[in-house]
Amino acid sequence: MRMTLTMRWFGPADPVPLRDIRQAGATEVVTALHELPNGAVWPADALAARRAQVEAAGLGWTVVESLPVHEEIKRRGPGWDQLINAFCRSLVNLAGAGIGTVTYNFMPLLDWTRTDLAWPMPDGALALRYDPVAVAAFDLHILRRPDAAADYPAAIVEAAARRHAVMDEAARHRLTRTIIAGLPGSEESFTADQFRAAIAGYDGLDAERLRANHVAFLQAVCPVADELGLRLVVHPDDPPFPLFGLSRVVSTEADLVRLFELVPNPSNGLCLCTGSLGVRADNDLPGMVERLGERIGFLHLRSVQREPDGAFHEAAHLEGDADLPAVVAAVHRLQRREGRAIPMRPDHGHQMLDDLGKQTNPGYSLLGRMRGLAELRGLERGIAQVTGVME
C-alpha cells in the first residue's frame, strides 16, 4: 500500500498543463473550482466538466483543494445559515462527482502567507520565504494597524522601522502585494484599505471564539459529510501563529486533538501539511502521524528551514527541519495498519532550471515539484523495500 501521487492543478488557467503533471509521475490532480466566489454552490455540471477534462488527460481526481469557508462562517456573522446550506449543497455535488476528500481551512482572511516569493538559494534556485521583520514593517508602517506594536517584541519593532526606512516605493508595493494580494490557492485578496477594514470585522473575536465558530461549522456540516462518505480535512494554519492581530486555532497537535475531541464525527479529518506545522519546532511531525493517523486523509509533504530570528524558507523536500524520511516511514506504517492509500502531493517547490525563465505560480512551478515528487516517491519505495512490504 503506497501513497497516491498527486499534484495541485489550478484549472485551465494554470501555466502547468495536465500533460506535464502526468509526465512528472502523478496519477491524480488536486484541484477546485477556483473561478467561483466564496460561498457559491459548486454546480454539478461544472464539476462534471472539470472531471472530464482531467480524465481526458489520463489522470484521476478524488481530492478537492479547497472548498472555501466564507468569512461570515468563520465570524459566525449574518447569513451563517444560508452559507452553511450552500457549503452542504456543494458537498452533495462533490460526492456525486466522485470526490472522496474535501480540503478546507479556517484561517481568518489570509490563507498561506509569505514575504518573499523569489528568495535566492545557494544553488541558484528561488524559494518562498517568511520574514517576521518584513511582516512587522508592513503591519506597523504600511498597513498602520491600530495598536499593532503591542503584538511584536521591541527588537522586531525597532528592526521593522529600520527596514521600512530603507525601502523604496516599489519595495513597499511589492511587499504589500505579496502579503495581501492573494497567493495561489488563496481564497481572498485585498488592497491595504480593504484589509484594514476586514481586520476590524474580527475585533473581539479571540482564539476561543474562533475555535467555537470552527466547532459550530463542523457540527453543522459533518453529519452531511458522514452520510455522503466524505472526509473533510482541515489544512493547518500557515504560518502556525497569529498574524495581524487575527487568531489562529489549527497550529499545534493540541489544537487538532481538541478539535477531534469536540467533533468526533468520522468525516472530521486532517490534511497533514508538514511545511505548515513544521514551522514550529514543538510540533512532532512523525509522532503526529502515529497519534492522529486515523484522521489523516491527505498529505502535503514539504519542508521548511527555520532561521534563528523566526524567519523560515521553503527547503528542498528531503532537507530542512521537517524530517520527511521519518514522516514518510510513519505514513508507510499507517497505510499498512489501516489498509488504505493516502493521497499525497509534493507541496510547493523551488523555482529552478528552465522554470527560472517562465511565468509561474509562486510555489507551484513544475520542475521543483517534480523533483520533490520523485524524491518522495523513491523514499517511500525504499522504505517499503527495506521493511519487506512492497505493496
C-alpha positions in Angstrom: 0.0 0.0 0.0 1.6 3.2 -1.2 0.7 6.9 -1.2 -1.5 8.1 -4.1 0.8 10.5 -6.0 -0.9 13.8 -6.9 -0.1 17.4 -7.9 -2.1 20.5 -7.4 -3.6 22.0 -10.6 -5.3 25.4 -10.6 -7.6 24.6 -13.6 -7.4 25.7 -17.2 -5.5 28.9 -16.5 -2.7 27.1 -14.7 0.6 27.5 -16.6 1.4 23.9 -15.9 -0.7 21.7 -18.2 -2.2 18.4 -17.2 0.1 16.6 -19.7 3.1 17.8 -17.8 1.7 16.7 -14.5 1.1 13.2 -15.8 4.6 13.0 -17.2 6.0 14.1 -13.9 4.7 10.9 -12.3 1.4 11.9 -10.7 -1.6 9.7 -11.2 -4.1 12.3 -9.9 -4.6 16.0 -9.7 -5.9 18.0 -6.7 -8.0 20.9 -7.9 -11.0 23.1 -7.3 -13.4 25.5 -8.9 -11.3 28.5 -8.2 -13.2 30.7 -10.5 -16.3 30.6 -8.3 -16.7 33.2 -5.5 -16.6 32.2 -1.8 -20.0 31.0 -0.6 -21.3 29.9 -4.0 -22.7 26.4 -4.5 -20.4 24.3 -6.8 -22.7 23.2 -9.6 -22.8 19.5 -10.6 -22.4 20.3 -14.3 -19.2 22.4 -13.6 -17.8 19.5 -11.5 -18.6 17.0 -14.2 -16.9 19.2 -16.9 -13.8 19.5 -14.7 -13.6 15.8 -14.1 -14.0 15.1 -17.8 -11.1 17.4 -18.6 -8.9 15.8 -16.0 -9.7 12.2 -17.1 -9.2 13.1 -20.8 -5.6 13.8 -19.8 -5.3 10.3 -18.2 -5.4 11.5 -14.6 -7.8 11.0 -11.7 -9.5 13.4 -9.3 -10.6 12.4 -5.9 -9.3 15.3 -3.7 -10.6 18.8 -3.7 -8.4 21.6 -2.5 -10.0 23.7 -1.4 -13.7 24.3 -0.8 -13.7 27.8 0.7 -15.2 28.6 4.1 -16.8 32.0 3.8 -15.6 34.7 6.3 -19.1 35.1 7.7 -19.0 31.4 8.7 -15.6 32.0 10.5 -17.1 35.1 12.2 -20.5 33.4 12.8 -21.9 36.5 11.1 -25.0 37.4 9.1 -26.1 34.8 6.6 -24.4 31.9 8.5 -27.4 29.5 7.9 -27.5 30.2 4.2 -23.8 29.9 3.8 -23.8 26.6 5.7 -26.6 25.4 3.4 -24.5 26.3 0.4 -21.5 24.5 1.7 -23.5 21.4 2.3 -25.1 21.6 -1.2 -21.6 21.7 -2.6 -20.6 18.6 -0.6 -23.6 16.8 -2.1 -22.5 17.7 -5.6 -18.8 16.8 -4.9 -19.8 13.4 -3.6 -21.9 12.9 -6.8 -18.9 13.8 -8.9 -16.8 11.1 -7.3 -14.8 13.2 -4.9 -13.9 11.5 -1.6 -11.8 14.1 0.2 -12.5 17.8 0.6 -9.8 20.1 2.0 -10.7 23.4 3.7 -9.0 25.8 6.1 -10.3 28.1 8.9 -7.7 30.9 8.8 -9.2 34.3 9.1 -8.9 36.5 6.0 -5.5 35.2 4.8 -4.5 31.8 3.6 -0.8 31.0 3.4 1.4 34.0 3.9 5.0 34.8 2.7 7.0 37.9 2.4 9.4 36.9 -0.5 8.4 34.8 -3.5 11.9 34.6 -5.0 14.5 34.1 -2.2 17.8 33.1 -3.8 19.1 29.7 -2.7 22.8 28.7 -2.9 22.3 26.6 -6.0 20.6 29.5 -7.9 17.0 28.2 -7.4 14.4 30.5 -5.9 12.4 29.7 -2.8 9.5 31.2 -0.8 10.4 32.9 2.5 8.7 34.3 5.5 10.5 37.1 7.4 8.9 38.4 10.6 10.7 41.8 10.3 9.1 42.3 6.9 5.7 41.4 8.3 6.1 43.9 11.1 7.3 46.6 8.7 4.2 46.1 6.6 1.9 46.0 9.6 3.3 49.0 11.5 4.3 51.3 8.7 2.3 50.4 5.6 -0.9 49.0 6.9 -0.7 51.1 10.1 -3.0 48.8 12.1 -4.0 50.4 15.3 -2.1 49.1 18.4 -0.1 46.7 16.2 3.2 47.4 18.1 1.8 45.6 21.1 1.9 42.3 19.1 5.7 42.4 18.4 8.8 42.2 20.6 10.6 45.5 21.0 13.6 44.2 18.9 11.2 43.4 16.0 9.6 46.8 16.2 13.0 48.5 16.0 14.2 46.3 13.2 10.9 46.9 11.3 11.4 50.6 11.5 14.9 50.3 10.1 13.7 48.0 7.3 10.9 50.3 6.3 13.1 53.3 6.2 15.4 51.8 3.5 12.5 50.5 1.3 11.6 52.5 -1.8 8.0 52.7 -3.0 8.5 49.8 -5.4 9.7 47.6 -2.5 6.8 48.6 -0.3 4.3 47.9 -3.1 5.9 44.5 -3.7 5.7 43.5 0.0 2.1 44.6 0.2 1.1 42.6 -2.9 3.0 39.6 -1.6 1.2 39.6 1.7 -2.4 40.5 0.9 -2.9 40.4 -2.9 -3.5 36.6 -2.8 -1.1 33.7 -3.4 -2.1 30.7 -5.5 -5.0 28.9 -3.8 -5.7 31.8 -1.5 -9.4 32.5 -1.1 -9.3 36.3 -0.9 -7.2 39.2 -2.0 -7.2 42.8 -0.7 -5.9 46.3 -1.0 -4.3 47.7 2.1 -7.5 49.7 2.9 -9.7 46.7 2.3 -7.5 44.5 4.5 -7.5 47.1 7.4 -11.3 47.2 7.2 -11.6 43.4 7.1 -9.4 43.0 10.2 -11.7 45.4 12.0 -14.5 42.9 11.3 -12.7 40.4 13.6 -12.5 42.8 16.5 -13.3 41.0 19.7 -13.0 37.5 18.1 -10.3 35.9 20.2 -8.9 32.3 19.8 -11.6 30.7 21.9 -14.5 32.3 20.0 -12.8 31.4 16.7 -12.4 27.8 17.9 -16.1 27.8 18.9 -17.1 29.0 15.5 -14.9 26.3 13.9 -16.6 23.7 16.0 -20.1 25.1 15.2 -19.2 24.9 11.5 -18.1 21.2 11.7 -21.1 20.3 13.8 -23.3 21.6 11.0 -21.5 20.1 8.0 -20.0 16.9 9.3 -23.3 15.0 9.6 -23.9 15.7 5.9 -20.3 14.6 5.1 -20.7 11.5 7.2 -23.8 10.5 5.2 -22.1 11.1 1.9 -19.0 9.2 2.9 -16.7 12.2 2.5 -13.6 13.2 4.5 -13.4 16.9 5.4 -9.7 17.6 6.1 -8.6 20.8 7.7 -5.4 22.4 6.5 -3.3 23.7 9.3 -2.5 27.4 9.8 0.3 28.7 7.6 2.3 30.0 9.3 1.0 28.4 12.6 0.7 31.5 14.8 -1.4 34.7 14.9 -1.0 37.3 12.2 -2.1 41.0 12.1 -4.0 40.6 15.4 -6.0 37.7 13.9 -6.2 34.5 15.9 -5.3 31.1 14.5 -6.5 27.8 16.1 -5.2 25.0 13.9 -1.5 25.4 14.7 -0.5 22.6 17.1 -1.2 19.0 17.8 -3.1 20.1 20.9 -5.3 22.3 18.7 -6.1 19.3 16.5 -6.7 16.8 19.4 -9.1 19.3 20.9 -10.9 19.7 17.5 -11.3 16.0 17.1 -12.5 15.5 20.7 -15.1 18.3 20.3 -16.3 17.0 16.9 -15.7 13.2 16.8 -17.6 12.6 13.6 -15.7 10.2 11.2 -15.7 12.8 8.5 -13.7 15.3 10.7 -10.2 14.9 9.4 -6.8 16.4 8.8 -4.7 17.5 5.8 -1.3 16.9 7.4 0.9 19.7 6.0 4.4 19.1 7.2 5.6 22.5 6.0 2.9 24.5 7.8 3.2 22.5 11.1 6.9 22.2 10.7 7.5 25.9 11.2 7.0 25.2 14.9 9.8 23.2 16.5 7.3 21.9 19.1 5.3 20.1 16.5 6.5 16.4 16.4 5.6 15.5 12.8 6.3 11.8 12.8 4.6 11.5 16.2 1.5 13.3 14.9 1.3 10.7 12.1 1.3 8.0 14.7 -1.1 9.6 17.1 -3.5 11.3 14.6 -3.2 8.8 11.8 -6.8 7.7 11.6 -7.8 11.3 11.0 -5.3 12.0 8.2 -7.0 12.0 4.8 -4.5 14.0 2.7 -0.8 14.8 2.9 1.1 17.9 1.9 4.8 16.9 2.0 7.3 19.7 2.1 10.0 21.0 4.4 11.0 24.4 5.8 14.3 25.6 7.1 13.8 27.5 10.3 16.1 30.5 10.7 17.4 31.8 14.1 15.4 35.1 14.1 12.0 33.4 13.5 12.2 33.6 9.7 11.8 30.4 7.6 12.1 29.5 4.0 11.0 26.5 1.9 13.7 23.9 1.8 14.2 21.1 -0.7 11.8 18.4 0.1 14.3 16.0 1.8 16.2 18.8 3.6 15.3 21.4 6.2 13.7 20.7 9.6 10.6 18.6 8.7 12.5 15.2 8.7 10.4 13.8 5.8 12.2 10.4 5.9 10.8 9.9 9.4 7.4 11.2 8.4 7.1 9.0 5.3 8.2 6.0 7.3 5.4 6.8 9.8 2.9 7.2 6.9 4.1 3.8 5.5 3.3 2.1 8.8 -0.1 3.9 9.0 -1.1 2.8 5.5 -0.2 -0.8 6.3 -2.0 -0.7 9.6 -5.2 0.8 8.1 -5.1 -0.8 4.7 -5.6 2.4 2.7 -3.5 4.6 0.4 -3.4 8.2 1.4 -3.3 10.9 -1.3 -0.1 12.9 -1.2 1.2 15.9 -3.1 4.6 17.5 -3.0 3.7 20.9 -1.7 5.5 23.9 -3.1 8.9 23.6 -4.7 11.8 25.7 -5.7 11.7 27.6 -9.0 14.6 26.0 -10.8 16.2 25.1 -14.2 14.0 26.1 -17.2 11.3 27.4 -14.9 13.5 30.3 -13.9 12.7 31.9 -17.2 9.0 31.3 -17.1 6.0 32.9 -15.6 4.9 30.5 -12.8 2.5 30.4 -9.8 4.7 31.0 -6.8 5.5 27.7 -5.1 3.8 25.8 -8.0 6.3 25.7 -10.8 6.6 22.3 -12.4 10.2 21.3 -12.0 10.7 21.9 -8.3 7.6 19.9 -7.5 8.6 17.2 -9.9 11.9 16.9 -8.1 10.0 16.7 -4.8 7.6 14.1 -6.2 10.5 11.9 -7.5 12.4 12.2 -4.2 9.3 11.3 -2.1 8.3 8.5 -4.4 11.7 7.0 -4.2 11.9 7.5 -0.5 8.6 5.6 0.0 9.7 2.8 -2.3 13.0 2.4 -0.5 11.2 2.3 2.9 8.9 -0.4 1.6 11.7 -2.4 0.3 13.7 -2.2 3.5 10.6 -3.2 5.5 9.9 -6.0 3.1 6.4 -4.7 2.2 6.3 -3.5 -1.4 2.6 -3.2 -1.7 
